[in-house]
Amino acid sequence: MRPVSVFANGPDTEIELLRAELRGRWRQPLRAVMVVLSVQGLPAAQIAELLECHPGTVRRWIGRFSREGAAGLADRPRCGRPAVGGKRLAARINALLERPGPWTLPRIWQYLGRPQVSMRTLYRRVRQVAVWRRPKLTARGDPARDHVLAGIVARLRELPRRAVVLAEDETHLNLLPHVRARWTLRGMRPDVVTPGRNRQVTVYGAIEMTSGEWVYQLGRRCAADFTALLRMVAEAFPRAPVIVVICDNDSIHHARAVSRYLQTPRLEVLYGARYSPHDNPAERIWAALKNYVANTAVSWPGRLRQIHSFFRARSPDQMLATAAPWTSPWLPPGYEQNFWNAALGIEVKGVRVSAAGGFDTDT
């Protein structure tokens, strides 16, 4: 049975020789420290804890010193050449990649001071601490976000009974297909035909935060179409005493035409925090819409039919589950599905724009 503690023993001359080797070759000073600490009476487990190594390593080198003296602490001949770049190179790579920048292998090699290693060796060392991955874009956030959210929550708490709250947003869809990953047979890569000329339409949408009723319109990115959507929302909820529409801080939401229209007593627009798209539940609906039309090359009328069919095929409950408005910080705590609001009914659901609506625009 292995003893609990192993202590070094040897002549004083060998101990003095070890003390001189502390500044000697690589690794041998560390082994010499193990022996010196063992001579002072420290057990192998405590030495391993102090030197950050395994207790078995300490016992092995102490045993070698007891049998062979100071010469036993030297490296024995081994087959193969030593690895190029050890833990120190990996630590330098790790510290370098913690800094922002477009890090590629040539750039890493340059910032490391052009070490004498091949690109293949450098690649293996980089793979030990890093992976090749695309960065993720994140909004920088609004310094006054907490204050803005507190104002929205306070206003919603003051709303009368049967008031409705909608989250509004807009997105842009192109005739150029959105490309998404899909399952593909091995050895094949599908082709999606690009149009000869791209076109774009802006989709405006607003979802009622408790019933999931959805109002939308197709048009251009302008204040007139945003005002038209607000008019549709007012017509969709004729019995609501107050209609609150929460949107982002896009410039068209602050236009003079919108301000003039908002003098209507029943309609009120609240603005969320800047650079905080994740607060808006309508963003998740746009993500589902773009996945629905992805990888399909159609004509311009076909693209518009896809948009209308996406909204027609989904019930208010499905839209509510997609948007998940209860996760938005806009709503007060406990603001869940309200059947008083759901009983209002909606008279205008999905709305098709006429030729004057202006969705037939070129980019």
Residue pairs with C-beta under 8 A, 6 or more apart in sequence:
2 59
4 43
5 43
5 44
5 45
6 38
6 44
6 59
6 62
6 63
7 38
7 39
7 41
7 62
8 35
8 38
8 39
8 62
8 65
8 66
9 66
10 65
10 66
10 69
14 65
14 69
14 70
15 35
15 36
15 39
17 70
18 32
18 35
18 36
18 65
18 70
18 73
19 32
19 36
21 28
21 29
21 32
21 70
21 73
22 29
22 32
22 33
23 29
25 74
27 75
28 73
28 74
30 51
31 61
31 65
31 73
32 70
32 73
33 51
34 47
34 51
34 58
34 61
34 62
35 61
35 62
35 65
35 73
37 47
37 50
38 44
38 47
38 58
38 62
42 50
44 55
44 58
44 59
44 62
45 55
47 55
47 58
48 54
48 55
48 57
48 58
51 58
61 72
61 73
64 72
64 73
65 72
65 73
84 117
84 121
85 115
85 117
85 121
85 122
85 125
89 112
89 115
89 117
89 125
90 125
90 128
90 129
92 112
93 108
93 112
93 125
93 126
93 129
93 130
94 129
94 130
96 103
96 108
96 111
96 112
97 103
97 108
97 129
97 130
101 107
105 119
105 122
105 123
105 126
106 119
108 122
108 126
109 115
109 119
109 122
115 122
117 125
139 275
139 276
139 277
139 278
140 275
141 273
141 275
141 276
142 148
142 273
142 274
142 275
142 276
144 273
145 273
145 274
145 276
148 271
148 272
148 273
149 272
149 273
149 279
149 329
149 330
151 270
152 246
152 270
152 272
152 330
153 329
153 330
153 331
153 332
155 244
155 270
156 165
156 244
156 330
156 331
156 332
156 335
157 332
159 165
159 242
159 244
160 241
160 242
161 241
161 340
162 239
162 240
162 241
162 340
162 341
162 344
163 240
163 241
163 242
163 243
163 244
163 341
164 208
164 210
164 237
164 240
164 242
164 243
164 244
164 341
164 344
165 208
165 209
165 210
165 244
165 246
165 331
166 206
166 207
166 208
166 209
166 215
166 233
166 243
166 244
166 245
166 246
167 206
167 207
167 209
167 246
167 247
167 280
167 281
167 282
167 323
167 325
167 328
167 330
168 204
168 205
168 206
168 229
168 233
168 245
168 246
168 247
168 282
169 205
169 247
169 248
169 280
169 282
169 283
169 286
170 202
170 203
170 204
170 205
170 221
170 226
170 250
171 202
171 203
171 205
171 286
171 289
171 290
172 200
172 201
172 202
172 203
172 221
173 200
173 201
173 203
173 289
173 290
173 293
173 303
173 307
174 198
174 199
174 200
174 363
175 195
175 197
175 198
175 199
175 200
175 298
175 300
175 303
176 194
176 195
176 198
177 192
177 194
177 293
177 294
177 295
177 296
177 297
178 290
178 293
178 294
178 295
179 192
179 294
179 295
180 291
180 294
180 295
182 190
182 295
184 190
190 295
192 295
192 296
192 297
193 297
194 297
195 297
197 362
198 363
199 300
199 303
199 360
199 361
199 362
199 363
200 361
200 362
200 363
201 218
201 219
201 303
201 304
201 307
201 359
201 361
202 218
202 219
202 220
202 221
202 225
202 359
203 216
203 217
203 218
203 286
203 289
203 307
204 216
204 217
204 218
204 219
204 225
204 226
204 229
205 214
205 215
205 216
205 217
205 229
205 282
205 285
205 286
206 214
206 215
206 216
206 229
206 233
206 245
206 282
207 213
207 214
207 281
207 282
207 285
207 319
207 320
207 323
207 325
208 214
208 237
208 316
208 341
209 281
209 325
209 328
209 330
209 331
209 335
210 325
210 335
210 336
210 337
210 338
210 341
210 342
211 316
211 320
211 337
211 338
211 341
211 342
211 344
212 315
212 316
212 317
212 318
212 319
212 320
212 321
212 323
213 236
213 316
213 319
213 346
213 349
214 285
214 311
214 314
214 316
214 319
214 349
214 350
215 229
215 232
215 233
215 236
215 346
215 348
215 349
215 350
215 351
216 229
216 311
216 350
216 351
217 225
217 228
217 229
217 232
217 351
217 353
217 357
218 304
218 307
218 352
218 353
218 357
218 359
219 225
219 228
219 353
219 357
219 358
219 359
220 358
220 359
220 361
221 252
222 252
223 252
223 255
223 256
223 257
223 258
224 257
225 357
225 358
226 252
226 253
226 255
226 258
227 257
227 258
227 261
228 357
230 245
230 258
230 261
230 262
230 267
230 269
231 261
232 348
232 351
233 243
233 245
233 267
234 243
234 264
234 266
234 267
235 347
235 348
236 346
236 347
236 348
236 349
237 243
237 344
237 346
238 347
239 344
240 266
240 341
240 344
241 266
242 266
242 268
243 266
243 267
243 268
244 268
244 269
244 270
245 267
245 268
245 269
245 270
246 269
246 270
246 271
246 272
246 280
246 330
247 253
247 269
247 270
247 271
247 272
247 280
248 271
248 272
248 274
248 276
248 277
248 280
249 271
249 272
249 274
252 258
253 269
253 271
258 269
261 267
262 268
262 269
272 279
272 280
272 330
273 279
277 283
279 328
279 329
279 330
280 328
281 323
281 324
281 325
281 327
281 328
282 323
284 322
284 323
284 324
285 319
285 322
285 323
288 310
288 322
289 307
289 310
292 306
292 310
293 303
293 306
293 307
293 310
296 306
298 306
300 360
304 359
308 350
308 352
311 350
312 350
314 322
320 337
325 331
326 335
326 336
353 359
